[in-house]
Amino acid sequence: MQQILDLIKQDPLRLTVLEQVRRLDLPQCYVAAGFVRNLVWDHLHNKPIATP
């Protein structure tokens, strides 16, 4: 789990998304699983460009 958190902390775009979700404080707002899955996949496969 710590490795995933470290990956997220190193990704400025994902940090911005999470900060905005928190700031907006919308009752039914969520971030889907692909948000993390794509980050891990890209890291494991050394992708230079993030998977959308």
WOSUL-V790055 format. One record per residue. PSI is psi in whole degrees, 0 to 359 (999 if undefined). OMEGA is omega as a letter, one per 30 degrees, with the letter a starting at -180 (* if undefined). NEAR is the number of other C-alpha atoms within 10 Angstrom. Layout:
{{PSI & OMEGA & NEAR} {PSI & OMEGA & NEAR}}
//
This chain:
{{320 & a & 5} {324 & l & 7} {321 & l & 9} {316 & l & 13} {320 & l & 10} {319 & l & 10} {316 & l & 14} {317 & a & 18} {336 & l & 12} {359 & a & 11} {102 & a & 12} {322 & a & 10} {313 & a & 11} {323 & l & 16} {319 & l & 13} {315 & l & 11} {311 & a & 13} {321 & l & 14} {319 & a & 11} {321 & l & 11} {316 & l & 14} {316 & a & 12} {319 & a & 9} {332 & l & 9} {45 & l & 9} {135 & a & 9} {331 & a & 6} {30 & l & 5} {137 & l & 10} {161 & l & 10} {127 & a & 10} {165 & a & 8} {329 & l & 8} {336 & l & 12} {317 & l & 14} {317 & a & 15} {313 & a & 13} {323 & l & 14} {313 & a & 19} {316 & l & 16} {311 & a & 14} {319 & l & 14} {313 & a & 13} {332 & a & 9} {13 & l & 8} {43 & l & 10} {126 & a & 11} {337 & l & 8} {133 & a & 7} {140 & l & 12} {132 & a & 12} {999 & * & 7}}
//
